[in-house]
Amino acid sequence: MNDERGFTLVEVLFAMVILTVALVSLAELMAITLRMQMMGRNDTAAVRLAQSKLDELVAVDFDAAGSKASIGGDLDEDADGYHDVPADTVGFTRRWKIEAIAGETRVRLLTVRLIPDVVDRRTTSPIELVTIIRDP
C-alpha cells in the first residue's frame, strides 16, 4: 500500500496561478498608491501657492497707484500683471482675475488658478481658489 502524501502537479500549478494573480494585483495597487501620493503632494503645493497669492492680494490697497488689486486679468491666458511663475516651486503657472461686484466699490471677486506645466491627469490637475476681497 502506497501511503505517500504530497501535492499533484495540477495542485502546484493552480497554486502558482493564484499566487501570480495576487502578486500582480499587489504591484498594480502599489503603482496606484504612488500616483495618488504624487497627486496629493502636487495638489497641496498648488493650493499653498494659490493661498499665498490670495494672502498677498488681500492686503493690497485698491486705490494705490499701480495696485495689484486692479480689476482685470485672465484665467486662460497670461495677462500682464496678472500671472507669474512662483519661484519657490517649479512646475506651476499662477494666473489670477479680479472682478468688480455689482453695486460694491470696496469689494472684489478674486479668482486664482494654478496650472501645472506638465499635464498628466494621473498626478497633477489645475487648482482654482475663489474668494471675495475688500479694500483694507
C-alpha positions in Angstrom: 0.0 0.0 0.0 1.4 3.4 -1.1 0.8 5.9 1.7 2.8 8.8 0.4 1.1 12.2 0.6 2.0 15.3 -1.4 0.8 17.7 -4.0 0.0 16.8 -7.5 1.3 18.8 -10.4 -2.2 20.2 -11.1 -2.4 21.5 -7.5 1.0 23.1 -7.7 0.2 24.8 -11.0 -3.1 26.1 -9.6 -1.4 27.5 -6.5 1.2 29.2 -8.7 -1.6 30.8 -10.8 -3.3 32.1 -7.7 0.0 33.5 -6.3 0.8 35.2 -9.6 -2.6 36.9 -9.8 -2.2 38.1 -6.2 1.3 39.5 -6.8 0.3 41.3 -10.0 -2.6 42.8 -8.2 -0.4 44.0 -5.3 2.0 45.5 -7.8 -0.8 47.4 -9.5 -2.1 48.6 -6.1 1.3 49.9 -5.2 1.5 51.8 -8.6 -1.9 53.4 -7.9 -0.9 54.3 -4.4 2.2 56.0 -5.7 0.2 58.0 -8.2 -2.3 59.1 -5.6 0.5 60.2 -3.3 2.1 62.2 -6.1 -1.3 63.8 -6.9 -1.8 64.7 -3.2 1.6 66.3 -2.9 1.2 68.3 -6.1 -2.3 69.5 -5.2 -1.1 70.5 -1.7 1.7 72.5 -3.3 -0.7 74.2 -5.7 -3.2 75.1 -3.0 -0.4 76.6 -0.9 0.8 78.7 -3.8 -2.8 79.8 -4.6 -3.3 80.7 -0.9 -0.1 82.7 -0.8 -1.3 84.8 -3.8 -4.7 85.3 -2.1 -3.0 86.4 1.1 -0.8 88.8 -0.9 -3.7 90.4 -2.8 -6.0 90.7 0.3 -3.6 93.1 1.9 -3.3 95.4 -1.1 -5.0 98.9 -1.2 -7.4 99.1 -4.1 -6.7 102.8 -4.7 -2.9 102.8 -4.6 -1.1 103.7 -7.8 -0.3 100.6 -9.8 -2.3 98.5 -7.3 -2.1 94.7 -7.8 -5.8 94.7 -6.9 -6.9 96.5 -10.0 -9.8 94.9 -11.9 -8.5 92.7 -14.7 -6.7 89.5 -15.5 -7.5 86.4 -17.4 -7.5 82.8 -16.2 -7.0 81.3 -19.7 -4.1 83.4 -21.0 -1.1 85.1 -19.4 -2.2 88.7 -18.9 0.4 91.4 -18.0 0.4 91.9 -14.2 -2.0 89.0 -13.6 0.3 86.0 -13.9 3.6 84.7 -12.5 5.7 81.6 -12.2 6.3 81.0 -8.4 10.0 81.0 -7.7 9.8 78.7 -4.7 8.1 75.8 -6.5 8.7 74.7 -10.1 6.0 73.2 -12.3 3.2 75.7 -12.0 2.0 78.9 -13.6 -0.2 81.1 -11.5 -2.9 83.3 -13.0 -5.5 85.5 -11.3 -8.5 87.5 -12.2 -10.1 90.4 -10.2 -13.6 91.3 -11.0 -15.9 94.1 -9.7 -19.0 93.1 -7.8 -22.2 94.9 -9.0 -23.2 97.6 -6.5 -20.0 97.3 -4.5 -17.0 99.6 -4.8 -14.9 98.3 -1.9 -15.3 94.6 -2.6 -14.0 92.5 -5.4 -14.1 88.9 -6.5 -10.7 87.3 -6.8 -10.0 84.0 -8.6 -6.6 82.4 -8.5 -5.8 79.4 -10.8 -2.6 77.3 -10.7 -1.9 75.4 -13.9 0.6 72.6 -13.9 3.4 72.8 -16.5 3.1 69.1 -17.1 -0.4 68.0 -17.8 -0.9 64.5 -16.6 -4.3 63.9 -15.1 -3.0 61.0 -13.1 -0.6 63.1 -11.0 -1.5 66.8 -11.5 -4.6 68.9 -12.0 -5.3 72.6 -12.2 -6.3 74.2 -8.9 -8.6 77.2 -8.6 -9.5 79.2 -5.5 -12.2 81.9 -5.5 -12.7 84.4 -2.7 -14.0 87.9 -2.0 -11.6 90.6 -1.1 -12.3 94.0 0.3 -10.3 97.2 0.5 -8.3 97.2 3.7 
